[in-house]
């Protein structure tokens, strides 16, 4: 299980990669079996599918929360709605 510091570092590396348009660094922040729920029924499954969408990524960082679902699974929420 990751520590809060490790989770924070992951978010920082993710954001840094998007801002610098570094596809390889951004790809390294995703697990092979990742699922990305973009809302409104838009779900991307698997690292390859997620990374294929890199050119469409826009960086808008808001406060969020990371919750551990199981020993090796986490869920994150990051939005501007409060």
PDB file with SEQRES, HELIX, SHEET and CRYST1 records, atoms N, CA, C and O in Angstrom:
SEQRES   1 A   82  UNK UNK UNK UNK UNK UNK UNK UNK UNK UNK UNK UNK UNK          
SEQRES   2 A   82  UNK UNK UNK UNK UNK UNK UNK UNK UNK UNK UNK UNK UNK          
SEQRES   3 A   82  UNK UNK UNK UNK UNK UNK UNK UNK UNK UNK UNK UNK UNK          
SEQRES   4 A   82  UNK UNK UNK UNK UNK UNK UNK UNK UNK UNK UNK UNK UNK          
SEQRES   5 A   82  UNK UNK UNK UNK UNK UNK UNK UNK UNK UNK UNK UNK UNK          
SEQRES   6 A   82  UNK UNK UNK UNK UNK UNK UNK UNK UNK UNK UNK UNK UNK          
SEQRES   7 A   82  UNK UNK UNK UNK                                              
HELIX    1 AA1 UNK A    4  UNK A   20  1                                  17    
HELIX    2 AA2 UNK A   23  UNK A   27  1                                   5    
HELIX    3 AA3 UNK A   47  UNK A   52  1                                   6    
HELIX    4 AA4 UNK A   54  UNK A   56  5                                   3    
SHEET    1 AA1 2 UNK A  35  UNK A  39  0                                        
SHEET    2 AA1 2 UNK A  42  UNK A  45 -1                                        
SHEET    1 AA2 2 UNK A  64  UNK A  70  0                                        
SHEET    2 AA2 2 UNK A  73  UNK A  78 -1                                        
CRYST1    1.000    1.000    1.000  90.00  90.00  90.00 P 1           1          
ATOM      1  N   UNK A   1       0.841  -1.172   0.000  1.00  0.00           N  
ATOM      2  CA  UNK A   1       0.000   0.000   0.000  1.00  0.00           C  
ATOM      3  C   UNK A   1       0.891   1.242   0.000  1.00  0.00           C  
ATOM      4  O   UNK A   1       1.918   1.271   0.677  1.00  0.00           O  
ATOM      5  N   UNK A   2       0.511   2.230  -0.732  1.00  0.00           N  
ATOM      6  CA  UNK A   2       1.267   3.473  -0.824  1.00  0.00           C  
ATOM      7  C   UNK A   2       1.022   4.350   0.391  1.00  0.00           C  
ATOM      8  O   UNK A   2      -0.012   4.261   1.053  1.00  0.00           O  
ATOM      9  N   UNK A   3       2.002   5.200   0.664  1.00  0.00           N  
ATOM     10  CA  UNK A   3       1.865   6.170   1.745  1.00  0.00           C  
ATOM     11  C   UNK A   3       1.286   7.461   1.179  1.00  0.00           C  
ATOM     12  O   UNK A   3       1.298   7.660  -0.036  1.00  0.00           O  
ATOM     13  N   UNK A   4       0.777   8.343   2.039  1.00  0.00           N  
ATOM     14  CA  UNK A   4       0.292   9.636   1.545  1.00  0.00           C  
ATOM     15  C   UNK A   4       1.377  10.413   0.783  1.00  0.00           C  
ATOM     16  O   UNK A   4       1.068  11.097  -0.193  1.00  0.00           O  
ATOM     17  N   UNK A   5       2.609  10.318   1.206  1.00  0.00           N  
ATOM     18  CA  UNK A   5       3.700  11.010   0.514  1.00  0.00           C  
ATOM     19  C   UNK A   5       3.906  10.427  -0.885  1.00  0.00           C  
ATOM     20  O   UNK A   5       4.105  11.171  -1.846  1.00  0.00           O  
ATOM     21  N   UNK A   6       3.859   9.102  -1.000  1.00  0.00           N  
ATOM     22  CA  UNK A   6       3.996   8.463  -2.314  1.00  0.00           C  
ATOM     23  C   UNK A   6       2.838   8.846  -3.232  1.00  0.00           C  
ATOM     24  O   UNK A   6       3.040   9.079  -4.424  1.00  0.00           O  
ATOM     25  N   UNK A   7       1.636   8.910  -2.683  1.00  0.00           N  
ATOM     26  CA  UNK A   7       0.475   9.309  -3.477  1.00  0.00           C  
ATOM     27  C   UNK A   7       0.605  10.756  -3.950  1.00  0.00           C  
ATOM     28  O   UNK A   7       0.298  11.071  -5.100  1.00  0.00           O  
ATOM     29  N   UNK A   8       1.056  11.621  -3.065  1.00  0.00           N  
ATOM     30  CA  UNK A   8       1.259  13.020  -3.428  1.00  0.00           C  
ATOM     31  C   UNK A   8       2.313  13.142  -4.523  1.00  0.00           C  
ATOM     32  O   UNK A   8       2.154  13.926  -5.459  1.00  0.00           O  
ATOM     33  N   UNK A   9       3.384  12.371  -4.406  1.00  0.00           N  
ATOM     34  CA  UNK A   9       4.428  12.385  -5.422  1.00  0.00           C  
ATOM     35  C   UNK A   9       3.884  11.928  -6.775  1.00  0.00           C  
ATOM     36  O   UNK A   9       4.235  12.498  -7.808  1.00  0.00           O  
ATOM     37  N   UNK A  10       3.038  10.915  -6.774  1.00  0.00           N  
ATOM     38  CA  UNK A  10       2.433  10.425  -8.012  1.00  0.00           C  
ATOM     39  C   UNK A  10       1.614  11.531  -8.684  1.00  0.00           C  
ATOM     40  O   UNK A  10       1.719  11.738  -9.892  1.00  0.00           O  
ATOM     41  N   UNK A  11       0.807  12.232  -7.904  1.00  0.00           N  
ATOM     42  CA  UNK A  11      -0.010  13.322  -8.447  1.00  0.00           C  
ATOM     43  C   UNK A  11       0.890  14.420  -9.008  1.00  0.00           C  
ATOM     44  O   UNK A  11       0.609  14.961 -10.078  1.00  0.00           O  
ATOM     45  N   UNK A  12       1.962  14.752  -8.303  1.00  0.00           N  
ATOM     46  CA  UNK A  12       2.884  15.789  -8.787  1.00  0.00           C  
ATOM     47  C   UNK A  12       3.556  15.368 -10.093  1.00  0.00           C  
ATOM     48  O   UNK A  12       3.693  16.179 -11.008  1.00  0.00           O  
ATOM     49  N   UNK A  13       3.980  14.089 -10.185  1.00  0.00           N  
ATOM     50  CA  UNK A  13       4.607  13.604 -11.422  1.00  0.00           C  
ATOM     51  C   UNK A  13       3.607  13.618 -12.573  1.00  0.00           C  
ATOM     52  O   UNK A  13       3.956  13.987 -13.694  1.00  0.00           O  
ATOM     53  N   UNK A  14       2.364  13.219 -12.302  1.00  0.00           N  
ATOM     54  CA  UNK A  14       1.301  13.250 -13.308  1.00  0.00           C  
ATOM     55  C   UNK A  14       1.117  14.678 -13.833  1.00  0.00           C  
ATOM     56  O   UNK A  14       1.166  14.913 -15.040  1.00  0.00           O  
ATOM     57  N   UNK A  15       0.907  15.622 -12.918  1.00  0.00           N  
ATOM     58  CA  UNK A  15       0.671  17.018 -13.314  1.00  0.00           C  
ATOM     59  C   UNK A  15       1.870  17.601 -14.056  1.00  0.00           C  
ATOM     60  O   UNK A  15       1.698  18.284 -15.066  1.00  0.00           O  
ATOM     61  N   UNK A  16       3.068  17.342 -13.571  1.00  0.00           N  
ATOM     62  CA  UNK A  16       4.278  17.832 -14.216  1.00  0.00           C  
ATOM     63  C   UNK A  16       4.387  17.307 -15.640  1.00  0.00           C  
ATOM     64  O   UNK A  16       4.746  18.050 -16.553  1.00  0.00           O  
ATOM     65  N   UNK A  17       4.079  16.032 -15.831  1.00  0.00           N  
ATOM     66  CA  UNK A  17       4.156  15.433 -17.164  1.00  0.00           C  
ATOM     67  C   UNK A  17       3.167  16.076 -18.123  1.00  0.00           C  
ATOM     68  O   UNK A  17       3.498  16.313 -19.285  1.00  0.00           O  
ATOM     69  N   UNK A  18       1.957  16.362 -17.652  1.00  0.00           N  
ATOM     70  CA  UNK A  18       0.957  16.986 -18.519  1.00  0.00           C  
ATOM     71  C   UNK A  18       1.403  18.389 -18.909  1.00  0.00           C  
ATOM     72  O   UNK A  18       1.337  18.762 -20.081  1.00  0.00           O  
ATOM     73  N   UNK A  19       1.856  19.163 -17.933  1.00  0.00           N  
ATOM     74  CA  UNK A  19       2.276  20.542 -18.200  1.00  0.00           C  
ATOM     75  C   UNK A  19       3.453  20.574 -19.180  1.00  0.00           C  
ATOM     76  O   UNK A  19       3.516  21.440 -20.053  1.00  0.00           O  
ATOM     77  N   UNK A  20       4.382  19.628 -19.030  1.00  0.00           N  
ATOM     78  CA  UNK A  20       5.563  19.591 -19.904  1.00  0.00           C  
ATOM     79  C   UNK A  20       5.337  18.778 -21.173  1.00  0.00           C  
ATOM     80  O   UNK A  20       6.234  18.659 -22.007  1.00  0.00           O  
ATOM     81  N   UNK A  21       4.126  18.212 -21.320  1.00  0.00           N  
ATOM     82  CA  UNK A  21       3.779  17.384 -22.480  1.00  0.00           C  
ATOM     83  C   UNK A  21       4.744  16.204 -22.641  1.00  0.00           C  
ATOM     84  O   UNK A  21       5.201  15.894 -23.742  1.00  0.00           O  
ATOM     85  N   UNK A  22       5.037  15.560 -21.514  1.00  0.00           N  
ATOM     86  CA  UNK A  22       5.953  14.415 -21.478  1.00  0.00           C  
ATOM     87  C   UNK A  22       5.135  13.124 -21.419  1.00  0.00           C  
ATOM     88  O   UNK A  22       4.771  12.650 -20.342  1.00  0.00           O  
ATOM     89  N   UNK A  23       4.856  12.570 -22.589  1.00  0.00           N  
ATOM     90  CA  UNK A  23       4.023  11.372 -22.693  1.00  0.00           C  
ATOM     91  C   UNK A  23       4.599  10.205 -21.898  1.00  0.00           C  
ATOM     92  O   UNK A  23       3.849   9.497 -21.226  1.00  0.00           O  
ATOM     93  N   UNK A  24       5.916   9.987 -21.960  1.00  0.00           N  
ATOM     94  CA  UNK A  24       6.524   8.851 -21.264  1.00  0.00           C  
ATOM     95  C   UNK A  24       6.382   8.964 -19.751  1.00  0.00           C  
ATOM     96  O   UNK A  24       6.060   7.985 -19.078  1.00  0.00           O  
ATOM     97  N   UNK A  25       6.624  10.166 -19.214  1.00  0.00           N  
ATOM     98  CA  UNK A  25       6.475  10.353 -17.769  1.00  0.00           C  
ATOM     99  C   UNK A  25       5.020  10.165 -17.360  1.00  0.00           C  
ATOM    100  O   UNK A  25       4.738   9.553 -16.330  1.00  0.00           O  
ATOM    101  N   UNK A  26       4.094  10.689 -18.163  1.00  0.00           N  
ATOM    102  CA  UNK A  26       2.672  10.553 -17.852  1.00  0.00           C  
ATOM    103  C   UNK A  26       2.263   9.089 -17.887  1.00  0.00           C  
ATOM    104  O   UNK A  26       1.540   8.622 -17.007  1.00  0.00           O  
ATOM    105  N   UNK A  27       2.723   8.365 -18.897  1.00  0.00           N  
ATOM    106  CA  UNK A  27       2.399   6.936 -19.016  1.00  0.00           C  
ATOM    107  C   UNK A  27       2.890   6.166 -17.793  1.00  0.00           C  
ATOM    108  O   UNK A  27       2.246   5.211 -17.358  1.00  0.00           O  
ATOM    109  N   UNK A  28       4.023   6.576 -17.240  1.00  0.00           N  
ATOM    110  CA  UNK A  28       4.592   5.884 -16.081  1.00  0.00           C  
ATOM    111  C   UNK A  28       3.753   6.052 -14.821  1.00  0.00           C  
ATOM    112  O   UNK A  28       3.976   5.345 -13.838  1.00  0.00           O  
ATOM    113  N   UNK A  29       2.795   6.968 -14.831  1.00  0.00           N  
ATOM    114  CA  UNK A  29       1.946   7.163 -13.648  1.00  0.00           C  
ATOM    115  C   UNK A  29       0.718   6.247 -13.653  1.00  0.00           C  
ATOM    116  O   UNK A  29      -0.053   6.251 -12.693  1.00  0.00           O  
ATOM    117  N   UNK A  30       0.524   5.459 -14.723  1.00  0.00           N  
ATOM    118  CA  UNK A  30      -0.642   4.588 -14.844  1.00  0.00           C  
ATOM    119  C   UNK A  30      -0.260   3.127 -14.671  1.00  0.00           C  
ATOM    120  O   UNK A  30       0.768   2.685 -15.185  1.00  0.00           O  
ATOM    121  N   UNK A  31      -1.078   2.380 -13.954  1.00  0.00           N  
ATOM    122  CA  UNK A  31      -0.902   0.927 -13.820  1.00  0.00           C  
ATOM    123  C   UNK A  31      -1.392   0.250 -15.106  1.00  0.00           C  
ATOM    124  O   UNK A  31      -2.268   0.788 -15.784  1.00  0.00           O  
ATOM    125  N   UNK A  32      -0.844  -0.911 -15.448  1.00  0.00           N  
ATOM    126  CA  UNK A  32      -1.255  -1.605 -16.673  1.00  0.00           C  
ATOM    127  C   UNK A  32      -2.767  -1.881 -16.743  1.00  0.00           C  
ATOM    128  O   UNK A  32      -3.351  -1.853 -17.826  1.00  0.00           O  
ATOM    129  N   UNK A  33      -3.388  -2.144 -15.605  1.00  0.00           N  
ATOM    130  CA  UNK A  33      -4.821  -2.465 -15.586  1.00  0.00           C  
ATOM    131  C   UNK A  33      -5.688  -1.289 -15.124  1.00  0.00           C  
ATOM    132  O   UNK A  33      -6.795  -1.486 -14.625  1.00  0.00           O  
ATOM    133  N   UNK A  34      -5.177  -0.073 -15.295  1.00  0.00           N  
ATOM    134  CA  UNK A  34      -5.896   1.123 -14.852  1.00  0.00           C  
ATOM    135  C   UNK A  34      -7.217   1.305 -15.599  1.00  0.00           C  
ATOM    136  O   UNK A  34      -7.362   0.899 -16.752  1.00  0.00           O  
ATOM    137  N   UNK A  35      -8.174   1.926 -14.910  1.00  0.00           N  
ATOM    138  CA  UNK A  35      -9.435   2.346 -15.519  1.00  0.00           C  
ATOM    139  C   UNK A  35      -9.609   3.816 -15.161  1.00  0.00           C  
ATOM    140  O   UNK A  35      -9.473   4.195 -13.998  1.00  0.00           O  
ATOM    141  N   UNK A  36      -9.905   4.637 -16.148  1.00  0.00           N  
ATOM    142  CA  UNK A  36     -10.055   6.070 -15.923  1.00  0.00           C  
ATOM    143  C   UNK A  36     -11.489   6.452 -16.235  1.00  0.00           C  
ATOM    144  O   UNK A  36     -11.914   6.403 -17.389  1.00  0.00           O  
ATOM    145  N   UNK A  37     -12.235   6.833 -15.202  1.00  0.00           N  
ATOM    146  CA  UNK A  37     -13.625   7.254 -15.347  1.00  0.00           C  
ATOM    147  C   UNK A  37     -13.644   8.770 -15.507  1.00  0.00           C  
ATOM    148  O   UNK A  37     -13.397   9.507 -14.552  1.00  0.00           O  
ATOM    149  N   UNK A  38     -13.937   9.226 -16.713  1.00  0.00           N  
ATOM    150  CA  UNK A  38     -13.934  10.646 -17.026  1.00  0.00           C  
ATOM    151  C   UNK A  38     -15.293  11.302 -16.772  1.00  0.00           C  
ATOM    152  O   UNK A  38     -15.466  12.499 -17.005  1.00  0.00           O  
ATOM    153  N   UNK A  39     -16.242  10.518 -16.299  1.00  0.00           N  
ATOM    154  CA  UNK A  39     -17.581  11.041 -16.037  1.00  0.00           C  
ATOM    155  C   UNK A  39     -18.467  10.958 -17.267  1.00  0.00           C  
ATOM    156  O   UNK A  39     -17.987  10.766 -18.384  1.00  0.00           O  
ATOM    157  N   UNK A  40     -19.750  11.102 -17.048  1.00  0.00           N  
ATOM    158  CA  UNK A  40     -20.751  11.077 -18.119  1.00  0.00           C  
ATOM    159  C   UNK A  40     -20.639   9.831 -18.986  1.00  0.00           C  
ATOM    160  O   UNK A  40     -20.843   9.888 -20.199  1.00  0.00           O  
ATOM    161  N   UNK A  41     -20.310   8.697 -18.354  1.00  0.00           N  
ATOM    162  CA  UNK A  41     -20.241   7.434 -19.066  1.00  0.00           C  
ATOM    163  C   UNK A  41     -18.975   7.191 -19.866  1.00  0.00           C  
ATOM    164  O   UNK A  41     -18.864   6.178 -20.556  1.00  0.00           O  
ATOM    165  N   UNK A  42     -18.028   8.097 -19.783  1.00  0.00           N  
ATOM    166  CA  UNK A  42     -16.777   7.949 -20.523  1.00  0.00           C  
ATOM    167  C   UNK A  42     -15.751   7.256 -19.631  1.00  0.00           C  
ATOM    168  O   UNK A  42     -15.253   7.848 -18.673  1.00  0.00           O  
ATOM    169  N   UNK A  43     -15.436   5.998 -19.949  1.00  0.00           N  
ATOM    170  CA  UNK A  43     -14.469   5.221 -19.175  1.00  0.00           C  
ATOM    171  C   UNK A  43     -13.420   4.667 -20.129  1.00  0.00           C  
ATOM    172  O   UNK A  43     -13.750   4.070 -21.153  1.00  0.00           O  
ATOM    173  N   UNK A  44     -12.172   4.870 -19.785  1.00  0.00           N  
ATOM    174  CA  UNK A  44     -11.073   4.321 -20.566  1.00  0.00           C  
ATOM    175  C   UNK A  44     -10.487   3.164 -19.773  1.00  0.00           C  
ATOM    176  O   UNK A  44     -10.215   3.311 -18.582  1.00  0.00           O  
ATOM    177  N   UNK A  45     -10.290   2.024 -20.406  1.00  0.00           N  
ATOM    178  CA  UNK A  45      -9.792   0.843 -19.719  1.00  0.00           C  
ATOM    179  C   UNK A  45      -8.434   0.416 -20.231  1.00  0.00           C  
ATOM    180  O   UNK A  45      -8.240   0.238 -21.433  1.00  0.00           O  
ATOM    181  N   UNK A  46      -7.490   0.254 -19.310  1.00  0.00           N  
ATOM    182  CA  UNK A  46      -6.153  -0.207 -19.647  1.00  0.00           C  
ATOM    183  C   UNK A  46      -5.210   0.943 -19.937  1.00  0.00           C  
ATOM    184  O   UNK A  46      -5.597   1.956 -20.520  1.00  0.00           O  
ATOM    185  N   UNK A  47      -3.974   0.770 -19.522  1.00  0.00           N  
ATOM    186  CA  UNK A  47      -2.953   1.806 -19.678  1.00  0.00           C  
ATOM    187  C   UNK A  47      -2.788   2.223 -21.137  1.00  0.00           C  
ATOM    188  O   UNK A  47      -2.683   3.412 -21.435  1.00  0.00           O  
ATOM    189  N   UNK A  48      -2.766   1.253 -22.043  1.00  0.00           N  
ATOM    190  CA  UNK A  48      -2.545   1.579 -23.452  1.00  0.00           C  
ATOM    191  C   UNK A  48      -3.629   2.510 -23.993  1.00  0.00           C  
ATOM    192  O   UNK A  48      -3.323   3.484 -24.680  1.00  0.00           O  
ATOM    193  N   UNK A  49      -4.879   2.219 -23.690  1.00  0.00           N  
ATOM    194  CA  UNK A  49      -5.984   3.069 -24.155  1.00  0.00           C  
ATOM    195  C   UNK A  49      -5.910   4.455 -23.533  1.00  0.00           C  
ATOM    196  O   UNK A  49      -6.175   5.457 -24.198  1.00  0.00           O  
ATOM    197  N   UNK A  50      -5.553   4.510 -22.269  1.00  0.00           N  
ATOM    198  CA  UNK A  50      -5.448   5.798 -21.578  1.00  0.00           C  
ATOM    199  C   UNK A  50      -4.334   6.636 -22.195  1.00  0.00           C  
ATOM    200  O   UNK A  50      -4.535   7.811 -22.504  1.00  0.00           O  
ATOM    201  N   UNK A  51      -3.165   6.038 -22.375  1.00  0.00           N  
ATOM    202  CA  UNK A  51      -2.019   6.772 -22.910  1.00  0.00           C  
ATOM    203  C   UNK A  51      -2.269   7.196 -24.362  1.00  0.00           C  
ATOM    204  O   UNK A  51      -1.763   8.232 -24.796  1.00  0.00           O  
ATOM    205  N   UNK A  52      -3.035   6.414 -25.108  1.00  0.00           N  
ATOM    206  CA  UNK A  52      -3.379   6.807 -26.479  1.00  0.00           C  
ATOM    207  C   UNK A  52      -4.137   8.134 -26.508  1.00  0.00           C  
ATOM    208  O   UNK A  52      -4.119   8.830 -27.523  1.00  0.00           O  
ATOM    209  N   UNK A  53      -4.802   8.492 -25.407  1.00  0.00           N  
ATOM    210  CA  UNK A  53      -5.547   9.746 -25.333  1.00  0.00           C  
ATOM    211  C   UNK A  53      -4.734  10.920 -24.819  1.00  0.00           C  
ATOM    212  O   UNK A  53      -5.289  11.985 -24.550  1.00  0.00           O  
ATOM    213  N   UNK A  54      -3.425  10.739 -24.678  1.00  0.00           N  
ATOM    214  CA  UNK A  54      -2.574  11.769 -24.076  1.00  0.00           C  
ATOM    215  C   UNK A  54      -2.688  13.125 -24.768  1.00  0.00           C  
ATOM    216  O   UNK A  54      -2.702  14.153 -24.091  1.00  0.00           O  
ATOM    217  N   UNK A  55      -2.768  13.154 -26.077  1.00  0.00           N  
ATOM    218  CA  UNK A  55      -2.786  14.425 -26.802  1.00  0.00           C  
ATOM    219  C   UNK A  55      -4.039  15.244 -26.518  1.00  0.00           C  
ATOM    220  O   UNK A  55      -4.094  16.422 -26.869  1.00  0.00           O  
ATOM    221  N   UNK A  56      -5.042  14.645 -25.893  1.00  0.00           N  
ATOM    222  CA  UNK A  56      -6.279  15.354 -25.563  1.00  0.00           C  
ATOM    223  C   UNK A  56      -6.311  15.855 -24.122  1.00  0.00           C  
ATOM    224  O   UNK A  56      -7.283  16.484 -23.703  1.00  0.00           O  
ATOM    225  N   UNK A  57      -5.259  15.582 -23.368  1.00  0.00           N  
ATOM    226  CA  UNK A  57      -5.234  15.929 -21.945  1.00  0.00           C  
ATOM    227  C   UNK A  57      -5.042  17.432 -21.760  1.00  0.00           C  
ATOM    228  O   UNK A  57      -4.202  18.050 -22.414  1.00  0.00           O  
ATOM    229  N   UNK A  58      -5.831  18.004 -20.862  1.00  0.00           N  
ATOM    230  CA  UNK A  58      -5.705  19.402 -20.477  1.00  0.00           C  
ATOM    231  C   UNK A  58      -5.479  19.428 -18.973  1.00  0.00           C  
ATOM    232  O   UNK A  58      -6.160  18.718 -18.234  1.00  0.00           O  
ATOM    233  N   UNK A  59      -4.540  20.229 -18.515  1.00  0.00           N  
ATOM    234  CA  UNK A  59      -4.223  20.276 -17.088  1.00  0.00           C  
ATOM    235  C   UNK A  59      -5.072  21.304 -16.375  1.00  0.00           C  
ATOM    236  O   UNK A  59      -4.924  22.505 -16.605  1.00  0.00           O  
ATOM    237  N   UNK A  60      -5.953  20.846 -15.519  1.00  0.00           N  
ATOM    238  CA  UNK A  60      -6.737  21.701 -14.627  1.00  0.00           C  
ATOM    239  C   UNK A  60      -6.695  21.004 -13.265  1.00  0.00           C  
ATOM    240  O   UNK A  60      -7.418  20.033 -13.046  1.00  0.00           O  
ATOM    241  N   UNK A  61      -5.872  21.483 -12.371  1.00  0.00           N  
ATOM    242  CA  UNK A  61      -5.706  20.825 -11.078  1.00  0.00           C  
ATOM    243  C   UNK A  61      -6.612  21.460 -10.027  1.00  0.00           C  
ATOM    244  O   UNK A  61      -6.673  22.683  -9.899  1.00  0.00           O  
ATOM    245  N   UNK A  62      -7.300  20.626  -9.293  1.00  0.00           N  
ATOM    246  CA  UNK A  62      -8.162  21.050  -8.197  1.00  0.00           C  
ATOM    247  C   UNK A  62      -7.862  20.174  -6.991  1.00  0.00           C  
ATOM    248  O   UNK A  62      -7.177  19.157  -7.099  1.00  0.00           O  
ATOM    249  N   UNK A  63      -8.379  20.581  -5.854  1.00  0.00           N  
ATOM    250  CA  UNK A  63      -8.253  19.734  -4.680  1.00  0.00           C  
ATOM    251  C   UNK A  63      -8.963  18.414  -4.922  1.00  0.00           C  
ATOM    252  O   UNK A  63      -9.961  18.357  -5.641  1.00  0.00           O  
ATOM    253  N   UNK A  64      -8.458  17.384  -4.336  1.00  0.00           N  
ATOM    254  CA  UNK A  64      -9.064  16.078  -4.522  1.00  0.00           C  
ATOM    255  C   UNK A  64      -8.817  15.187  -3.323  1.00  0.00           C  
ATOM    256  O   UNK A  64      -8.343  15.636  -2.279  1.00  0.00           O  
ATOM    257  N   UNK A  65      -9.142  13.929  -3.488  1.00  0.00           N  
ATOM    258  CA  UNK A  65      -9.006  12.967  -2.405  1.00  0.00           C  
ATOM    259  C   UNK A  65      -8.657  11.610  -2.986  1.00  0.00           C  
ATOM    260  O   UNK A  65      -9.168  11.226  -4.038  1.00  0.00           O  
ATOM    261  N   UNK A  66      -7.779  10.880  -2.293  1.00  0.00           N  
ATOM    262  CA  UNK A  66      -7.436   9.514  -2.669  1.00  0.00           C  
ATOM    263  C   UNK A  66      -7.909   8.608  -1.544  1.00  0.00           C  
ATOM    264  O   UNK A  66      -7.581   8.832  -0.379  1.00  0.00           O  
ATOM    265  N   UNK A  67      -8.680   7.585  -1.894  1.00  0.00           N  
ATOM    266  CA  UNK A  67      -9.175   6.623  -0.910  1.00  0.00           C  
ATOM    267  C   UNK A  67      -8.721   5.225  -1.313  1.00  0.00           C  
ATOM    268  O   UNK A  67      -8.797   4.857  -2.485  1.00  0.00           O  
ATOM    269  N   UNK A  68      -8.257   4.462  -0.358  1.00  0.00           N  
ATOM    270  CA  UNK A  68      -7.839   3.096  -0.631  1.00  0.00           C  
ATOM    271  C   UNK A  68      -9.050   2.176  -0.549  1.00  0.00           C  
ATOM    272  O   UNK A  68      -9.770   2.157   0.449  1.00  0.00           O  
ATOM    273  N   UNK A  69      -9.257   1.414  -1.621  1.00  0.00           N  
ATOM    274  CA  UNK A  69     -10.381   0.492  -1.708  1.00  0.00           C  
ATOM    275  C   UNK A  69      -9.960  -0.884  -1.203  1.00  0.00           C  
ATOM    276  O   UNK A  69     -10.742  -1.581  -0.558  1.00  0.00           O  
ATOM    277  N   UNK A  70      -8.734  -1.265  -1.498  1.00  0.00           N  
ATOM    278  CA  UNK A  70      -8.172  -2.550  -1.082  1.00  0.00           C  
ATOM    279  C   UNK A  70      -6.664  -2.371  -0.957  1.00  0.00           C  
ATOM    280  O   UNK A  70      -6.148  -1.275  -1.177  1.00  0.00           O  
ATOM    281  N   UNK A  71      -5.969  -3.418  -0.613  1.00  0.00           N  
ATOM    282  CA  UNK A  71      -4.524  -3.322  -0.381  1.00  0.00           C  
ATOM    283  C   UNK A  71      -3.760  -2.739  -1.560  1.00  0.00           C  
ATOM    284  O   UNK A  71      -2.785  -2.013  -1.364  1.00  0.00           O  
ATOM    285  N   UNK A  72      -4.186  -3.043  -2.777  1.00  0.00           N  
ATOM    286  CA  UNK A  72      -3.447  -2.538  -3.939  1.00  0.00           C  
ATOM    287  C   UNK A  72      -4.341  -1.735  -4.889  1.00  0.00           C  
ATOM    288  O   UNK A  72      -4.008  -1.578  -6.064  1.00  0.00           O  
ATOM    289  N   UNK A  73      -5.462  -1.231  -4.394  1.00  0.00           N  
ATOM    290  CA  UNK A  73      -6.401  -0.501  -5.237  1.00  0.00           C  
ATOM    291  C   UNK A  73      -6.809   0.799  -4.557  1.00  0.00           C  
ATOM    292  O   UNK A  73      -7.155   0.813  -3.376  1.00  0.00           O  
ATOM    293  N   UNK A  74      -6.767   1.880  -5.309  1.00  0.00           N  
ATOM    294  CA  UNK A  74      -7.185   3.177  -4.793  1.00  0.00           C  
ATOM    295  C   UNK A  74      -8.165   3.821  -5.747  1.00  0.00           C  
ATOM    296  O   UNK A  74      -8.193   3.508  -6.937  1.00  0.00           O  
ATOM    297  N   UNK A  75      -8.964   4.719  -5.215  1.00  0.00           N  
ATOM    298  CA  UNK A  75      -9.900   5.500  -6.023  1.00  0.00           C  
ATOM    299  C   UNK A  75      -9.608   6.962  -5.723  1.00  0.00           C  
ATOM    300  O   UNK A  75      -9.387   7.335  -4.571  1.00  0.00           O  
ATOM    301  N   UNK A  76      -9.608   7.790  -6.764  1.00  0.00           N  
ATOM    302  CA  UNK A  76      -9.314   9.207  -6.553  1.00  0.00           C  
ATOM    303  C   UNK A  76     -10.429  10.066  -7.122  1.00  0.00           C  
ATOM    304  O   UNK A  76     -11.049   9.720  -8.128  1.00  0.00           O  
ATOM    305  N   UNK A  77     -10.669  11.180  -6.469  1.00  0.00           N  
ATOM    306  CA  UNK A  77     -11.617  12.162  -6.942  1.00  0.00           C  
ATOM    307  C   UNK A  77     -10.884  13.486  -7.028  1.00  0.00           C  
ATOM    308  O   UNK A  77     -10.226  13.903  -6.075  1.00  0.00           O  
ATOM    309  N   UNK A  78     -10.998  14.141  -8.164  1.00  0.00           N  
ATOM    310  CA  UNK A  78     -10.355  15.431  -8.331  1.00  0.00           C  
ATOM    311  C   UNK A  78     -11.243  16.268  -9.234  1.00  0.00           C  
ATOM    312  O   UNK A  78     -11.327  16.020 -10.437  1.00  0.00           O  
ATOM    313  N   UNK A  79     -11.906  17.258  -8.655  1.00  0.00           N  
ATOM    314  CA  UNK A  79     -12.771  18.109  -9.468  1.00  0.00           C  
ATOM    315  C   UNK A  79     -12.889  19.483  -8.839  1.00  0.00           C  
ATOM    316  O   UNK A  79     -12.412  19.709  -7.728  1.00  0.00           O  
ATOM    317  N   UNK A  80     -13.510  20.376  -9.533  1.00  0.00           N  
ATOM    318  CA  UNK A  80     -13.655  21.737  -9.048  1.00  0.00           C  
ATOM    319  C   UNK A  80     -15.014  22.046  -8.473  1.00  0.00           C  
ATOM    320  O   UNK A  80     -15.354  23.212  -8.273  1.00  0.00           O  
ATOM    321  N   UNK A  81     -15.795  21.022  -8.206  1.00  0.00           N  
ATOM    322  CA  UNK A  81     -17.153  21.258  -7.732  1.00  0.00           C  
ATOM    323  C   UNK A  81     -17.262  21.302  -6.214  1.00  0.00           C  
ATOM    324  O   UNK A  81     -18.361  21.392  -5.667  1.00  0.00           O  
ATOM    325  N   UNK A  82     -16.117  21.237  -5.532  1.00  0.00           N  
ATOM    326  CA  UNK A  82     -16.159  21.326  -4.074  1.00  0.00           C  
ATOM    327  C   UNK A  82     -16.070  20.055  -3.486  1.00  0.00           C  
ATOM    328  O   UNK A  82     -16.089  19.939  -2.261  1.00  0.00           O  
TER     329      UNK A  82                                                      
END                                                                             
